[in-house]
Amino acid sequence: MKNRPFHLINTVLILLCCQFGFSQKSLPEDQLIGKGNPDFVERDGYKLRPEAAKAFDEMKAAAAKEGIAFQVVSSYRNYAHQNRIWERKYKAYTADGLSPQDAITKIIAYSTIPGTSRHHWGTDIDIVDANGNANGDLLVPSKFHGDGPFCKFKAWMDEHANDYGYYLVYTDDGNRTGFNYEPWHYSYKPLSVGYLEQYKKLDVQQVLQEQKLMGSAEFTPEFITRYRTQNILDINPELLP
């Protein structure tokens, strides 16, 4: 393994921040659910919280030296943006004949219910390699494996992402439930762990009922309990409080 003293020091600092809470600033409840007026750095096609943006830029520069060009597919998404995704999919699936319950089940294979997305926090980002020259939908797991266009990107991230505080959220652990495997979705741990700790204290049932989402009649207490356990909390253990 290469000698990376700077990155090792950076990793130690990140771990110390997590342990002693220096980085885990609390958020107002409205920002936890994608509303309010967050403080973001916005450039090069992404929005992130300043600390997460700084680490991302350092990681991006290091990857560029290895011939990898980070392409941001998605970063911060506010509530309204997530709701547009939700409504588009819900309308399409029910128009195809799916019941509301089956439509929701299909949506939450990859997409979150508005108000529950990690992308609301400004700590999570979907990225690929622009030098992969991929065609069609970029966010397909097979493109990150075998001879896929993003294999070099994935190998680099597997080795280096944690040095910058970024961790894969939805891993390919066969025992994990909830959202499907997403080799493109990374979270900035020094902030997101604290935000998840805050989010766990919210009454998700009440939050979702207040929003009056399409299909919300299906959000029974049993559904919410299962969604919270599997989709919100069954993630990479490194990102759990």
C-alpha positions in Angstrom: 0.0 0.0 0.0 1.2 3.5 -0.8 2.5 5.7 2.0 -0.1 8.4 2.4 0.9 10.3 5.6 -1.3 13.3 4.8 -4.3 11.2 4.3 -3.6 9.2 7.4 -3.4 12.4 9.4 -6.6 13.5 7.8 -8.3 10.2 8.7 -7.2 10.5 12.4 -8.6 14.0 12.6 -11.9 12.9 11.1 -12.1 10.0 13.6 -11.3 12.4 16.5 -13.9 14.8 15.3 -16.5 12.0 15.2 -15.5 10.7 18.7 -15.6 14.0 20.5 -18.4 15.7 18.5 -16.4 18.6 17.1 -17.9 18.2 13.6 -21.4 16.9 14.4 -23.2 20.2 14.5 -26.9 19.9 15.1 -29.5 20.8 12.5 -32.9 22.4 12.9 -35.7 19.9 12.3 -36.8 21.6 9.1 -33.3 21.0 7.6 -33.4 17.4 8.6 -36.4 16.9 6.3 -35.1 19.0 3.4 -36.6 22.4 4.2 -35.3 25.6 5.7 -32.2 27.6 4.4 -29.1 25.5 4.9 -25.6 26.9 4.6 -24.0 25.3 1.5 -21.1 25.5 -0.8 -22.3 25.4 -4.4 -20.0 24.8 -7.3 -19.2 22.5 -10.2 -22.7 21.0 -10.2 -23.0 20.2 -6.5 -24.2 21.6 -3.2 -22.7 20.3 0.1 -22.1 21.7 3.6 -18.8 23.6 3.7 -16.9 20.9 5.7 -18.2 18.1 3.4 -17.4 20.2 0.3 -13.8 20.9 1.4 -13.2 17.1 1.9 -14.9 16.3 -1.4 -12.7 18.8 -3.3 -9.6 17.3 -1.8 -10.7 13.8 -2.7 -11.7 15.0 -6.2 -8.2 16.5 -6.7 -6.5 13.4 -5.6 -8.6 11.2 -7.9 -7.8 13.5 -10.8 -4.1 12.7 -10.4 -5.0 9.1 -11.1 -7.0 9.9 -14.2 -10.5 9.9 -12.6 -12.8 12.8 -13.2 -15.5 13.0 -10.6 -18.9 13.7 -12.1 -21.6 14.6 -9.7 -25.0 13.1 -10.5 -26.8 14.3 -7.4 -25.9 16.0 -4.1 -28.2 18.1 -1.9 -31.9 17.7 -2.8 -34.4 19.7 -0.9 -37.9 18.5 0.0 -39.5 19.9 -3.1 -37.0 18.2 -5.4 -37.4 14.8 -3.7 -41.2 15.2 -3.9 -41.0 15.8 -7.6 -39.1 12.5 -8.0 -41.7 10.8 -5.7 -44.7 12.1 -7.6 -43.3 11.4 -11.0 -42.6 7.7 -10.1 -45.8 7.3 -8.2 -47.9 8.6 -11.1 -46.0 6.5 -13.6 -46.3 3.2 -11.7 -49.9 3.6 -10.8 -50.7 4.6 -14.4 -49.1 1.3 -15.4 -51.6 -0.5 -13.2 -49.7 -1.0 -9.9 -51.7 -0.6 -6.7 -50.6 2.3 -4.5 -48.9 -0.2 -2.1 -47.0 -1.9 -5.0 -46.0 1.4 -6.5 -44.5 2.6 -3.2 -42.7 -0.7 -2.8 -41.2 -0.3 -6.2 -40.2 3.4 -5.6 -38.4 2.7 -2.3 -36.1 0.1 -3.9 -33.9 3.1 -4.8 -35.8 6.4 -4.0 -36.6 7.7 -0.6 -39.9 9.1 0.7 -39.7 13.0 0.7 -38.6 14.1 4.1 -36.5 11.0 4.8 -33.7 11.4 2.3 -30.1 11.6 3.4 -29.6 14.0 0.4 -31.6 16.5 2.5 -28.6 17.0 4.8 -26.0 18.2 2.4 -23.6 15.4 3.3 -24.4 12.8 0.7 -23.4 12.7 -3.0 -23.9 10.5 -6.0 -20.8 10.4 -8.1 -19.3 8.6 -11.1 -16.3 8.9 -13.4 -16.8 11.2 -16.3 -13.8 9.5 -18.0 -15.7 6.2 -18.0 -17.6 7.4 -21.1 -20.7 5.5 -20.1 -23.9 5.5 -22.1 -27.5 5.6 -20.9 -28.4 5.5 -17.2 -25.2 6.1 -15.2 -26.5 4.8 -11.9 -26.5 1.1 -12.6 -24.6 -1.2 -10.3 -23.3 -3.4 -13.1 -21.4 -0.4 -14.5 -19.2 -0.4 -11.4 -18.2 -4.1 -11.7 -16.6 -6.5 -14.1 -15.5 -4.6 -17.2 -18.0 -1.7 -16.5 -17.0 1.9 -17.3 -16.8 2.8 -13.6 -14.6 0.0 -12.3 -11.5 2.1 -12.0 -13.5 4.7 -10.1 -14.9 2.1 -7.7 -11.4 0.6 -7.1 -10.0 4.0 -6.3 -12.9 4.9 -4.0 -12.7 1.5 -2.2 -9.1 2.3 -1.3 -9.2 6.1 -0.7 -12.7 7.5 0.0 -12.6 6.8 3.7 -9.4 8.8 4.0 -11.5 11.8 3.2 -14.4 10.9 5.5 -16.6 9.6 2.7 -18.3 6.2 3.1 -20.5 4.1 0.9 -24.1 4.2 2.3 -25.9 1.3 0.7 -23.4 -1.5 0.5 -23.6 -4.9 -1.3 -23.9 -6.8 2.0 -26.3 -9.6 1.3 -27.8 -9.4 4.7 -28.7 -5.7 4.4 -32.3 -4.8 3.8 -33.9 -1.6 2.6 -32.6 0.3 -0.4 -30.8 -1.6 -3.1 -27.0 -1.5 -3.5 -25.8 1.9 -4.7 -22.0 1.9 -5.5 -22.3 5.6 -6.4 -23.8 7.0 -3.1 -21.3 8.3 -0.6 -21.8 10.1 2.7 -19.5 12.5 4.7 -19.3 10.6 8.0 -18.1 13.4 10.3 -21.4 15.2 9.8 -23.9 12.6 8.7 -23.6 10.4 11.7 -24.7 13.2 14.0 -27.5 14.2 11.7 -28.8 10.6 11.6 -28.7 10.6 15.4 -30.9 13.6 15.4 -33.2 12.2 12.7 -33.8 9.0 14.8 -35.5 11.2 17.4 -38.1 12.5 15.0 -41.6 11.1 14.8 -41.4 10.0 11.2 -45.0 9.0 11.1 -46.1 12.5 12.1 -43.6 14.1 9.7 -44.9 12.2 6.8 -48.6 12.6 7.7 -48.2 16.4 7.8 -46.7 16.5 4.3 -49.8 14.8 2.7 -47.8 13.0 0.0 -49.2 11.0 -2.8 -49.9 7.5 -1.5 -49.5 8.5 2.1 -52.7 6.6 3.0 -50.4 3.5 2.7 -48.1 4.9 5.4 -49.5 2.8 8.2 -47.6 2.5 11.6 -46.4 -0.9 10.5 -45.1 0.4 7.2 -43.3 3.3 8.9 -41.7 1.0 11.4 -40.4 -1.3 8.7 -39.3 1.6 6.5 -37.4 3.3 9.4 -35.7 0.0 10.4 -34.8 -1.2 6.9 -34.5 1.9 4.7 -33.3 4.6 7.1 -31.2 2.6 9.5 -30.0 -0.6 7.7 -27.0 1.1 6.1 -23.2 0.8 6.2 -22.5 0.2 10.0 -19.7 2.8 9.7 -22.4 5.5 9.3 -24.5 4.5 12.3 -24.5 6.6 15.4 
